[in-house]
Amino acid sequence: MYCSQVFAGGLLTNGNQSSQYIRMLSRNASTDVDAVYFNPAGLMMMENGFYFALQNQSLYQYKTVESTFPSLNSGKYDGLLSAPVFPTAYAVYKNDRFAFSLGFGPNSGGGSATFNRGLPSFENQISTLVPSLAGLSQLGLNVTKYNTDIYFKGTSVFWGIQGGASFKVNKVLSVYAGARYVPATNKYSGYIKNIQLDVNGQYTSAAPFLTGTATQMQGLAAQASGAAILASGAAAEVQPLITNGAGSFTIAQVEGAGYLSAANAAQLQQGLAQLGLSQAQISQMNISQVQGAFSAGAATLNGEAAALNSQATTLNGTAAQLADKNVDVTQTGSGITPILGVNISPAKGLNIGIKYEFMTKLTLTNSTKVDNTNLFPNNAKTGSDLPSILSIGADYKISKLTLSLSFNSYDDKGVDWGTNIYGEQRTIAHNTWESALGAQYQLTRKFAVSAGYLRTVMGVTPQFQSDFSFINNGANTFACGIQWKPTPKITVDAGGLYTGYSTDRKTFPGGSDINTTGIAYTESYTKHNIGFTVGLAYHIGKM
């Protein structure tokens, strides 16, 4: 299991690491305080002194999973991922040749996703109850609908605590080396409970109903088995008549000849009638045919008894599976990301930032309080490595206008993404990349406006996807905002963005390893984001 990014970035990595990013989207050549994250070597372009920044983003992601599974009450499942508090903080001390910096923020995750109706993978098997119980109509039990309470909530945050040092080589070149400590926590909680069936127009608890019906079937099986014993006995009873040459005579003829009492003759005729034969048929049957009818009837009754017992066993097994299920698990782990950076200022107004983050080895360990689903064994370990990232950016300032370009490449193919909830190995067709264009215009000495566009392309395959955790392969993000400097020491940033994602689909062939129901269906995954931010930065000049 893993939790995807809250907003822009790779499969796991959050790219939205500052208020300036939210209003502009392109920050890879930043020389402001958020360069601690985006372009740490670029800190050497700042004035000497101390810098402090505290920022918050309020982020909301609306997720929808739609399933064509035919027996679901409704195939649409809406979820909300909310992160009303998504803080980032930065601190920098810079002198002529060195800068030391600290950064803090959610490197991945940072919110909680809630599906009040659960997910299709939780409900598919339950929904097949109704068609599978159609045969109960023979007992006068018409099962037409189902109902259940399903809830799922997942919370994830991989904090990033970063520190490093920047060094000015000369007027053109500066470099950076640092690392980020990533403590990670995922929490999953939810339940499937109160499964009910509509039987003859009235809802009843499913498990007791099935066990009660199973008991009724076992009673009917006992009756059929008893009737089979009587039929076998009747077949054996007439054997002496056949042995003595009376096999071609009717019951009436054998009785008239004195070989069969009136009481025994009546019992034979009653037994044949119970097997479904009419009196006209019985009157025409000879003793050999009577024996054959009883023998065949015994076999049929034994078959009915076996079938009823088998159905009762199935119902009892199904009832056991319908007990309430709860999940409460926490996954924890940590890793370290080495980071290198270079900043180049080859000409007036032009700045180029390059940063490389090495792959973060990270393993999550389950601490399971309750798990009736068997998805989260206690102490089980799950790989959740963060891929290496190459970031390149360029800013060019022309008078009051600053243009910014950024490009990020994530080495997703270099990471083992494990398996999804269906046991499929998550595979990657190509690495994730994203490119951004941002612009800022200085309206006055204190006030600037900005806007940006980001295109993200990911390369996950259908084998990667599940309703529990999915990635949309394409995204377009639009942003705008303002910057206000009420004093030379204070900077306020504010803005908002919107992200629209592609719709991705996964097909589940009937009878495949990932679909135990045997019913073919398709799931589609969609989402969109909105986010808002306010940030405050404070500069103390060199003392």
C-alpha positions in Angstrom: 0.0 0.0 0.0 1.1 3.5 -0.5 -0.4 7.0 -0.6 0.0 9.2 -3.6 1.0 12.9 -3.6 -1.5 15.5 -2.4 -0.8 17.9 -5.3 1.7 18.5 -8.1 4.8 16.3 -8.2 5.7 12.7 -8.9 3.9 9.5 -7.9 4.7 10.2 -4.3 6.5 13.5 -4.1 4.7 16.8 -3.3 6.0 19.5 -5.5 3.9 22.2 -3.9 6.5 23.3 -1.3 5.9 27.0 -0.9 3.3 29.8 -1.2 5.3 31.2 -4.1 4.9 27.8 -5.9 1.1 27.9 -5.5 0.9 31.3 -7.2 3.5 30.7 -9.9 4.2 26.9 -10.4 7.7 27.4 -11.7 10.3 27.8 -8.9 13.3 25.7 -9.9 15.5 28.7 -10.4 14.2 30.5 -7.3 16.5 33.0 -5.5 13.9 33.7 -2.7 13.6 31.9 0.6 11.8 28.9 -1.0 15.0 28.2 -2.8 15.8 26.2 0.3 13.7 23.5 -1.4 13.6 24.3 -5.1 17.1 25.7 -5.8 19.3 25.6 -2.6 22.5 26.6 -4.5 20.6 29.8 -5.5 20.5 31.0 -1.9 23.8 32.6 -2.7 22.0 35.1 -4.9 20.2 36.5 -1.8 21.3 39.4 0.3 23.3 38.6 3.4 21.4 38.1 6.6 18.8 35.8 8.3 15.6 34.7 6.5 12.6 33.1 8.0 9.4 31.9 6.3 6.2 30.3 7.5 3.5 29.3 5.0 0.3 27.3 4.9 -1.6 25.8 2.1 -5.2 24.6 2.2 -5.6 21.8 -0.3 -8.6 19.8 -1.4 -8.7 16.9 -3.9 -12.1 15.5 -5.1 -11.7 11.9 -6.2 -14.3 9.6 -8.0 -14.2 5.9 -8.7 -16.9 4.6 -11.0 -17.4 0.9 -11.5 -19.6 -1.0 -14.1 -19.9 -4.0 -11.8 -23.5 -5.0 -12.6 -24.9 -5.9 -9.2 -23.7 -2.8 -7.2 -26.5 -0.6 -5.8 -24.5 2.4 -7.2 -21.3 2.2 -9.1 -20.1 5.8 -8.2 -17.9 6.4 -5.1 -16.9 9.9 -4.2 -14.0 10.7 -1.9 -12.5 13.9 -0.5 -8.8 14.3 0.3 -8.4 17.3 2.5 -5.4 19.0 3.9 -6.6 22.3 5.4 -3.2 22.7 7.2 -0.3 22.0 4.9 2.6 23.9 6.5 6.1 24.7 5.1 8.8 26.5 7.0 12.2 27.8 6.0 15.2 29.4 7.7 18.4 30.7 6.1 21.6 32.3 7.2 23.6 33.8 4.4 26.9 35.6 4.3 29.3 36.5 1.4 30.5 33.0 0.6 28.3 30.6 2.6 24.6 30.0 3.3 23.2 27.5 5.8 19.5 26.5 5.4 16.8 24.5 7.0 13.5 23.4 5.5 10.4 21.6 6.8 7.2 20.4 5.0 5.2 17.4 3.9 7.4 15.8 1.3 4.6 13.4 0.4 1.0 13.0 1.4 0.0 15.5 4.0 -3.8 14.9 4.0 -6.6 12.5 4.7 -8.9 10.8 2.1 -12.4 9.8 3.1 -14.8 7.6 1.1 -18.1 7.6 3.0 -19.4 4.7 0.9 -16.1 2.8 0.8 -14.8 1.6 -2.5 -15.9 -0.9 -5.2 -13.4 -3.5 -4.1 -15.0 -3.6 -0.7 -18.6 -4.0 -2.1 -18.3 -6.1 -5.2 -18.4 -9.5 -3.4 -21.3 -8.3 -1.2 -23.3 -7.2 -4.2 -23.2 -10.7 -5.8 -25.2 -12.1 -2.8 -28.5 -11.1 -4.4 -28.1 -13.0 -7.8 -26.4 -15.9 -6.0 -29.5 -16.4 -3.8 -32.1 -16.4 -6.6 -32.6 -20.2 -6.0 -34.1 -19.5 -2.6 -37.3 -18.4 -4.3 -38.2 -22.1 -4.4 -38.5 -21.9 -0.6 -40.6 -18.8 -0.9 -37.7 -16.5 -0.1 -37.3 -13.7 -2.7 -34.0 -11.9 -2.2 -34.1 -8.7 -4.3 -31.7 -6.1 -2.7 -28.8 -5.6 -0.3 -27.7 -2.8 1.9 -24.5 -2.3 3.9 -22.5 0.4 5.8 -19.0 0.9 4.4 -16.5 3.5 5.3 -12.8 4.1 4.5 -10.3 6.8 5.6 -6.6 7.0 4.7 -4.2 9.5 6.1 -0.6 9.9 5.0 2.3 12.2 5.6 5.9 11.9 4.8 7.5 14.8 6.5 10.7 16.4 5.0 13.2 17.9 7.3 16.0 19.3 5.2 19.4 20.8 6.0 22.4 21.8 4.0 25.1 24.3 3.1 25.5 26.5 0.0 28.9 27.8 -1.3 29.6 30.6 -3.7 32.4 29.5 -6.0 32.5 32.8 -8.0 30.1 35.4 -9.3 28.6 32.9 -11.8 28.6 29.6 -10.0 27.4 28.4 -6.6 26.9 24.9 -5.3 24.9 23.1 -2.5 25.1 19.8 -0.6 22.5 18.6 1.9 20.1 16.0 2.9 16.5 15.5 3.9 15.3 13.2 6.6 11.9 11.7 5.8 9.8 10.2 8.6 6.7 8.6 7.1 3.3 7.6 8.6 0.3 6.1 6.8 -2.9 5.4 8.7 -5.9 3.4 7.4 -9.2 2.9 9.2 -12.6 1.7 8.1 -15.3 -0.9 8.3 -17.8 -3.1 6.5 -20.8 -3.7 8.7 -24.6 -4.1 9.0 -24.9 -6.2 5.7 -28.6 -6.7 5.1 -30.8 -8.4 2.5 -34.2 -7.5 1.3 -36.2 -10.7 1.7 -39.9 -10.6 0.6 -39.8 -6.8 0.8 -38.3 -6.5 4.3 -34.6 -5.9 5.2 -33.1 -8.5 7.5 -29.5 -9.0 8.8 -27.7 -11.1 6.2 -25.7 -13.5 8.3 -28.5 -14.7 10.6 -30.8 -15.0 7.6 -28.3 -17.2 5.8 -27.6 -19.4 8.8 -31.4 -19.8 9.5 -32.0 -20.7 5.8 -29.1 -23.1 6.0 -30.8 -24.8 9.0 -34.0 -25.0 7.1 -32.2 -26.6 4.1 -30.5 -29.1 6.4 -34.0 -30.1 7.7 -35.3 -30.6 4.2 -32.2 -32.6 3.4 -32.9 -34.9 6.4 -36.4 -35.4 5.1 -35.2 -36.2 1.6 -32.6 -38.6 3.0 -35.3 -40.3 5.1 -37.6 -40.7 2.1 -34.7 -42.2 0.2 -34.2 -44.8 2.9 -37.9 -45.7 2.7 -37.8 -45.9 -1.1 -34.7 -48.2 -1.0 -36.5 -50.4 1.5 -39.6 -50.6 -0.7 -37.4 -51.7 -3.6 -35.8 -54.4 -1.5 -39.3 -55.5 -0.2 -40.5 -56.5 -3.7 -37.4 -58.4 -4.6 -38.7 -61.8 -3.4 -41.8 -61.4 -5.6 -39.5 -60.9 -8.6 -37.3 -63.8 -7.6 -40.4 -66.0 -7.4 -41.5 -65.0 -11.0 -44.1 -62.3 -10.2 -42.1 -59.5 -11.7 -44.5 -59.1 -14.7 -47.6 -58.8 -12.5 -49.2 -55.7 -11.3 -49.7 -54.8 -7.6 -53.4 -55.7 -7.8 -52.6 -59.0 -9.5 -50.0 -60.0 -6.8 -52.4 -58.9 -4.1 -55.3 -60.9 -5.6 -53.0 -64.0 -5.8 -52.4 -63.8 -2.1 -48.7 -63.0 -2.4 -49.1 -59.5 -1.0 -51.3 -58.2 1.8 -53.7 -55.4 1.3 -51.8 -53.3 3.8 -48.5 -53.8 2.0 -50.1 -53.2 -1.4 -51.5 -49.9 -0.1 -48.0 -48.9 1.3 -46.4 -49.6 -2.1 -49.0 -47.5 -3.9 -48.7 -44.6 -1.4 -44.9 -44.7 -1.8 -45.2 -44.5 -5.6 -47.6 -41.6 -5.3 -45.1 -39.7 -3.1 -42.6 -40.1 -5.8 -44.9 -38.2 -8.1 -46.7 -41.1 -10.0 -50.4 -40.9 -10.8 -52.8 -43.6 -9.8 -53.3 -44.5 -13.5 -49.6 -45.0 -13.9 -49.3 -47.0 -10.7 -52.2 -49.3 -11.7 -50.4 -50.2 -15.0 -47.0 -50.8 -13.5 -45.7 -54.4 -12.9 -43.6 -55.3 -9.9 -40.3 -55.0 -11.8 -41.3 -51.5 -12.8 -42.3 -50.7 -9.2 -38.9 -51.8 -8.0 -37.2 -49.6 -10.7 -39.3 -46.6 -9.7 -38.4 -47.0 -6.0 -34.7 -47.4 -6.8 -34.6 -44.4 -9.1 -36.6 -42.3 -6.6 -34.1 -43.2 -3.8 -31.2 -42.1 -6.0 -33.0 -38.8 -6.8 -33.9 -38.2 -3.1 -30.3 -38.9 -2.1 -29.1 -36.4 -4.7 -31.6 -33.8 -3.5 -30.4 -34.3 0.1 -26.7 -33.9 -0.9 -27.5 -30.8 -2.9 -29.5 -29.2 0.0 -26.7 -30.1 2.4 -24.1 -28.5 0.0 -26.2 -25.4 -0.3 -26.5 -25.2 3.5 -22.8 -25.5 3.9 -22.3 -22.7 1.3 -24.8 -20.5 3.1 -23.1 -21.1 6.4 -19.7 -20.3 4.9 -21.1 -17.1 3.3 -22.7 -16.1 6.6 -19.3 -16.4 8.3 -17.7 -14.1 5.7 -20.4 -11.4 6.2 -19.4 -10.7 9.8 -18.5 -7.1 10.5 -15.0 -6.2 9.4 -12.8 -3.5 10.8 -9.4 -2.1 9.9 -7.2 0.1 12.1 -3.5 0.1 11.0 -0.6 2.5 11.1 2.4 2.1 8.9 5.7 3.9 9.8 9.2 4.2 8.4 11.9 6.7 7.5 14.6 7.4 5.0 17.2 9.9 4.0 17.5 11.8 0.7 20.9 13.2 -0.3 20.6 16.4 -2.3 23.1 18.2 -4.6 22.5 21.6 -6.3 24.2 24.0 -8.7 23.2 27.6 -9.5 24.6 29.4 -12.6 24.1 33.1 -13.3 25.8 33.5 -16.8 24.3 36.9 -17.6 22.5 39.9 -16.1 18.8 39.0 -15.4 19.3 35.3 -16.2 19.5 32.6 -13.5 19.7 28.8 -13.9 19.1 26.3 -11.1 19.9 22.6 -11.1 19.1 20.1 -8.3 19.4 16.4 -8.0 17.7 14.4 -5.3 18.9 10.8 -4.9 16.5 7.9 -4.4 15.2 7.6 -0.9 15.1 4.0 0.4 12.1 3.8 2.7 10.3 0.7 4.2 7.0 1.0 6.0 6.2 -1.5 8.8 2.6 -2.3 9.8 1.4 -1.7 13.4 -2.0 -3.4 13.2 -4.6 -3.0 15.9 -7.5 -4.6 14.0 -7.6 -6.2 10.5 -10.5 -8.5 9.7 -9.7 -8.1 5.9 -6.2 -9.7 6.1 -4.8 -6.9 4.0 -2.5 -5.6 6.7 -0.7 -8.3 8.7 1.0 -7.0 11.8 4.7 -6.2 11.4 4.5 -6.8 7.6 6.9 -4.5 5.6 6.1 -2.6 2.5 8.6 -0.8 0.2 7.8 2.9 -0.3 11.0 4.3 -1.9 10.9 7.8 -3.3 12.5 8.0 -6.8 15.4 10.2 -7.6 14.5 13.6 -9.1 16.4 15.9 -11.5 15.1 19.5 -11.5 16.2 22.2 -13.9 14.9 25.8 -14.0 15.7 29.2 -15.5 14.5 32.6 -14.6 14.9 35.7 -16.8 14.1 39.2 -15.6 13.2 41.9 -18.1 12.5 45.2 -16.4 9.4 44.6 -14.2 8.6 41.2 -15.8 10.2 37.9 -14.6 9.7 34.8 -16.8 10.3 31.4 -15.3 10.7 27.9 -16.8 11.0 24.6 -14.8 11.4 21.0 -15.7 11.3 17.9 -13.4 12.1 14.3 -14.2 11.3 11.5 -11.7 13.1 8.2 -12.1 10.0 6.1 -11.4 11.3 3.1 -13.4 14.2 2.9 -10.9 11.9 2.1 -8.0 10.1 -1.1 -7.0 6.5 0.0 -6.5 5.4 -3.3 -5.0 2.0 -4.8 -5.6 -1.6 -3.4 -5.6 -4.4 -4.8 -3.5 -5.1 -7.4 -6.2 -1.6 -8.8 -6.0 -0.5 -7.3 -9.4 3.0 -6.0 -9.7 2.8 -2.2 -10.2 4.6 -1.4 -13.4 5.8 1.9 -15.0 5.7 2.5 -18.8 7.9 5.6 -18.6 9.2 8.1 -16.1 7.1 11.0 -14.9 8.0 14.4 -16.2 6.6 17.9 -15.7 7.2 21.3 -17.2 6.0 24.6 -16.0 5.9 28.2 -17.2 5.5 31.0 -14.7 5.5 34.8 -14.9 5.5 37.6 -12.3 4.9 41.3 -13.0 5.9 44.0 -10.6 3.0 46.5 -10.6 4.6 48.7 -7.9 7.6 48.6 -5.7 5.6 46.7 -3.1 3.0 44.8 -5.1 3.4 42.1 -7.8 1.0 39.7 -9.6 1.9 36.2 -10.9 0.4 33.3 -12.9 1.6 29.9 -14.0 0.9 26.7 -15.9 2.1 23.2 -15.2 1.8 20.1 -17.4 2.4 16.7 -15.7 2.7 13.4 -17.6 3.0 10.2 -15.6 3.6 6.7 -17.0 1.7 4.2 -14.8 0.2 1.1 -16.5 -3.2 -0.4 -15.7 -1.4 -3.0 -13.6 -0.4 -0.2 -11.3 -4.0 1.0 -10.6 -6.6 0.0 -8.0 -9.5 1.9 -6.5 -7.6 1.8 -3.2 -4.7 3.8 -4.8 -4.7 5.2 -8.3 -2.6 7.7 -10.3 -4.0 9.8 -13.2 -1.5 9.9 -16.1 -2.1 13.4 -17.2 -2.7 16.7 -15.4 -3.0 20.4 -16.2 -2.5 23.0 -13.4 -3.3 26.7 -13.5 -2.3 29.2 -10.8 -2.3 32.8 -10.0 -1.5 35.0 -7.0 0.1 38.1 -5.5 3.2 39.2 -3.6 3.0 42.1 -1.2 6.0 43.7 0.6 4.5 46.1 3.2 8.1 46.7 4.5 11.5 45.9 3.2 11.8 43.1 5.7 8.4 41.5 5.3 7.0 39.6 2.3 3.5 38.2 2.0 2.6 35.7 -0.7 -0.9 34.5 -1.5 -2.5 32.6 -4.3 -4.5 29.7 -5.5 -4.5 26.9 -8.1 -6.7 24.4 -9.9 -5.6 21.0 -11.3 -7.6 18.9 -13.7 -6.6 15.3 -14.3 -7.2 12.8 -17.1 -9.6 9.9 -16.6 -7.9 6.6 -16.4 -9.5 3.2 -16.7 -8.8 -0.4 -15.6 -10.5 -3.5 -17.1 -11.2 -6.6 -15.0 -11.8 -9.6 -17.2 -14.2 -12.2 -15.9 -12.4 -15.2 -14.2 -9.0 -13.5 -14.1 -6.6 -13.7 -11.1 -7.5 -10.1 -10.1 -11.3 -10.7 -10.4 -12.6 -13.7 -8.3 -16.2 -12.8 -9.0 -16.1 -14.1 -12.6 -18.0 -11.1 -13.8 -16.2 -8.7 -16.2 -16.3 -5.0 -15.4 -14.4 -1.7 -15.8 -13.4 1.0 -13.3 -12.6 4.6 -14.1 -10.7 7.0 -11.9 -11.0 10.8 -11.9 -10.0 13.7 -9.6 -9.4 17.4 -9.5 -7.7 19.7 -7.0 -8.1 23.2 -5.7 -5.7 24.9 -3.3 -5.1 28.2 -1.6 -2.1 29.6 0.3 -0.8 32.4 2.4 2.8 32.8 3.4 4.9 35.2 5.4 8.6 35.8 5.1 10.9 37.9 7.3 14.4 39.2 6.5 16.9 40.4 9.1 19.9 42.1 7.4 23.4 41.2 8.3 24.2 42.5 11.8 
